[in-house]
Each structure stands twice: as C-alpha cells, then as structure tokens.
Amino acid sequence: MMQIFSSRVSFLPSFVEKSRQIALLRGVVATFDATLAVRPENTGVGRIICASVCCDTSIRAGEQDRAHPAYTPCPDSVRAHSVASRAAVRQYAGHGGDWREIRKDNSMTSQFTRPAWLDTAVFYEIYPQSFCDSNGDGIGDIPGITGKLDYIASLGCNALWINPCYDSPFKDAGYDVRDYRKVAPRYGTNDDLVELFHQAHARGIHVLLDLVPGHTSEEHAWFKESQRAQRNEYSDRYIWTNSAFEGYTMPFIGGESERNATYILNFFKCQPALNYGFAKRDRPWQMSPDSPAAKATRDAMVDIMRFWLALGCDGFRVDMANSLVKNDGDDKPETIKAWQEMLGTIKAEFPQAAFVSEWGVPAQALEAGFDMDFYLDWRFDGKPNGYNLLARNTDNALDTAGDRSYFSASGGGSVQEFLSQYIPQYQAIRGKGYFCFITCNHDTPRLAPRLTTREQQVAFGMFLTMPGVPFIYYGDEIGMRYRDLPTKEGGYARTGSRTPMQWDTSNNMGFSAGDPQSLYLPVDPDPQAPNVAEQEQRPDSMLAWVRSLLSLRADHPALRAKAPMTVLAQPAQGRSFAYSRIAEDGSERLVIAMNPGLESETITVPVQGNTAENPDTLLCLGRVSAHGDTVELGPQSFAVVRV
Ligand SMILES: [Ca+2]
C-alpha cells in the first residue's frame, strides 16, 4: 500500500507539484473539500488514491467516481451557526480555481480569552530530530533542545513549537502517533520533556507541543482494539464502513484486519482517521458529530491536551485542525463546533494555554477557538496564495530563474496582489486573534538558496514587523538551505527542509558528535554552508539581522502582535511597500518601508527628516532617505522609522 503513495508523489515533476500533492494529502484537501467541488474535475488526488487503494480491496475504481459527496458544496441550510452580520473573506477555490469570496461571520466577539503573553511572543519552530543531538546517536533529542535554550533566547525568541516528539513508528516523521502520552525513546523521556518545560520557563520561554488530533498511527493501541471483530470501547474511535468490500470517496484501506470493514485514511496508509463524525451523511455507517462515538474522540483528545498541559506544556500547534469532521461545509460549521467544545473545555482549565492551528482560514480558525492561525504556503497548479506570492512564487524550490516572488529582487512585481489577499483576511480577524507569518516550516521549502541573503533579509524585515505572532523555522535565522535529498520518513519533497541544524564547523557542523553515517539526515556538505558560529562574528550576517529585528520588536509596543497595521504605499508600477504600525495605547507610531527591487524608488509616506542622520530611524538596511513626505528607497532596502 505504501508504494501507491510513494510512487504517486515521486513521479511528480517539480517540488511544488509534490508540495501540492502533499498539501492536499495532508489536509488542505479537507480545507478545500467543498471548494474543490466547484470544479469536480479537480478532485484528482483523492480519486487517484481511492482508486489505487480500492483495487486492493476488489472494489471497482469507477464506483469512487460517481457521486463524490465528499466534494459537494455545502448548501446554506447546512451551516449550523447563526450569523448576525457577515463580511466577505477571500479564499482560494482549489487548484485550477480562482480566488473567490466566502461568507464569514465578522460580528461575533470571540467567546475565548487570548493568552496575554502572545502579544509579545516570537516563536521558534524546532524539528526535534534535526536540531541538536546530545548523545551522539545521530538523531536530535529533547536534552539537545534544552541545551540550546540560551541560543534561542539570544535570538529574541520567547516561545517554541516542537514538532511531534511522541512515540511513533515514524512513517510520517512522527505525525503518525503511536502513543500520545509518551516521548519517543529516540528523543528521550517524559522527564526530559518536563525538564525542558522547566528550563524554558526559567528563561521566559513558552513551549507548544504538536497535537495530531485527526489520525493516529495504525500501531496505536486504540486502532489495534478498533480492528477487532468483537465490538469494544474503541470500535467507533475510527471511521469504518460496514463491509470489507465497501469503500468510499475518501482514501480507505481494506483487507488488513479481522473486522469485516474498511477504514478511512487521513493521509498516508499508516494513518487511519479518527472518528469525529460526518456533517453530511450518505451511508449508514457514518455517524453524527453529536454521536457518543464522536464525543468520545473529542474527550480523548482533550484528555491528551490535559496530560501535557498539567506537566508544564504551554499549548499546542494543531495539525490539520480544519479537517476533523468529514463532509463538512465550506464554512466548516461542524469542525468549528467540535473545536469550540474541545478548546472551551481545556481553556477553562488552562486559561494561559495557547493554540495555533494548521487551518489557513483565520476567520474560521479563530471562531473555532484557536488563538492563532498560520498564513500557510499554498500553491495550486501554479496559482499562488498571498503568502506564496511573497516568498515562493515559483515551481522550483532551488532555482532563482523563473522565481516571481515579491522578495525576488529581479523576478517580483508589485505588492498589491499580496495585499488584495491578505488585507481582507487581516481585517476580518482584527481584535479576535492572530494571523501569523512563517519564515518556512517543516512542510515548506526554505527560502535559501533560491533567495539571496539580502533578499531573505528584506523578507524577514516584513515577516517580523507585520501584525500577528511570527514563527521562525530553525535554521532560517542563518539562511540554511533547502537541499535536494531522497525521502526520509515520509518526507519526500519536504525532506530537504529538515536537515540538521548547522551550529559551527566542527564534526557534523556541531549537530552531533556521532558518526556522519548515523545522522538522521546528512548535514549540508558545502564548505560555504552557513553556520551559527561564523555568523555570530559578522555584523552583516543573516543572524545579526534577525537579532536586530527581534530586539527592535521587543522594544517597541507598535510592533506587538495586536498593534494595528495600515498600508501607506503599494505602488502598482513599483516594488515598494510601506505601512504603519501604531501602539495599542497610541503612544507610538512606526513606519515600515521596503523596496525588494533592484532600482531606487520614491514613494510618498508621512515620514519626516533625513533618515541617514535622523535618530528616529530605528533600523535600516541599504539606502533609505526621507524628505518631508517623500521617501527614497534604494535597491533592496528596508527601514523602520518612528514618526
Ligand atoms: Ca540523540
């Protein structure tokens, strides 16, 4: 079965194509399950997998092609929540589709209190197997992370998100959880993790773990029980059909258990979907989200959160948060309801816990109770979403040629297209929570080597001064490079963004004292590969720039997550972009201006004085000068000015 997925991914022509497939497989398919239906011919991925798997279960592929109820647009009548007044939010209508407006509630004041600490938070995402190996076995571990907390604090980061570190067969690098309550032995012990919480808190650092609520590993004890022919407590914890010969329009597996049924998958073959019910039901085996079985799944997930929060964890990044309830509508009413119940319960017990969703539609995610949602990197058939426009508007992760990203000095265009997508989403959630920029993540190609250091510096200037809570992926602060590598633990095209952290020029670049052959992934062999020790010596380094930006952010209330942002300049014919940030109490107003292009540009913004000598220029990259309301921005420049 695994081969089906492997070959499906590996023959795809480009990284972006692979990423698209992975995104679809990992849950974007769920985000867009209804929007994809706008063009039924675009349901290819799910159908191909269904067809492939169902060949193994003796079900004709054609049966999967007929109705596709999973991809039927949700009629208004299905929307469960009442809406007093609504504002439009733009959402991408799936690959091959277009941007369109969906209707979202913009009137509801969130019932959830947001943890105050998020207003000044800056996150650092750590892929545990690749950050620091403390015992020389070639795999990063929890004590390794603990040993680097001072480095993380020195960056200006005061929060961590650690990718799954739970017991797992690692067929999807830990997103296939075998035991939610146990640290994987290769990373250490539960005690090691509790010690990490303590050491982090002593440095003012909050720690979020990664919650994978939508599926488990096929080796999870719940699933082993659920597979049994005899009914038991876990029979309905997963989604089973009524016969070993009955499939469905979602990926499913048959013939592997004594139970006379097939089960629904969320992603890889090893990841059976947990049962949160179906919003729309067209088969007798589909249960309601209000069923006792779906409620039991929600309770079990709350219990897992409770377990780690009680041990000192500060919250969770939640994997594929938008896809719990199957056959849900465009507006995700039942998935939102499920989260409102779960987060309502856990937040009442742990009001300072923070939750960030892999959802990508912040108006929905915040309504569901999350504090933050990511601006995810989406690209479908060459069509970028707003974030992809900024930094990854290309089909080639490695090559500068053909890169039309806004931050590409020679290839990018006006910032207007990004803003036309970002601003409506930003306005829809203002005051309710945070829409968060990432530098990269474990599913996304790193900016380097495609973007130069200078291009990355301008990009970071924006990412770290926009509203919301920023997330820096480990190694991006030194410009670590995406590498073209064979797959590891289900990473496929994502593997190249998951290589060991480059600390210095010692053995394995300081990542591990072990044999290079034992490493989780090989370190970058290039003699010019960036490393922390070298960049610490150099004031013009990427590392120094990131520290400057985060130091500025920490010192200025106008750069806090909540502080409002207003666009000041977005020339249609130029490359420049300027915006203001104003402290919530009105005590401070900053102007951020940038020009990622290669030609000088002049824009009109309310900045006074010549910034070359002006003490109110708080941070400057390249040549920036202002005369009255006119600001001249040199090539590849960035400035933060107090006005
Ligand atoms: Ca280790």
Boltz pocket constraint, residues with backbone or C-beta under 6 A from the ligand:
constraints:
  - pocket:
      binder: B
      contacts: [[A, 132], [A, 133], [A, 134], [A, 135], [A, 136], [A, 137], [A, 138], [A, 139], [A, 140], [A, 141], [A, 186]]
      max_distance: 6.0
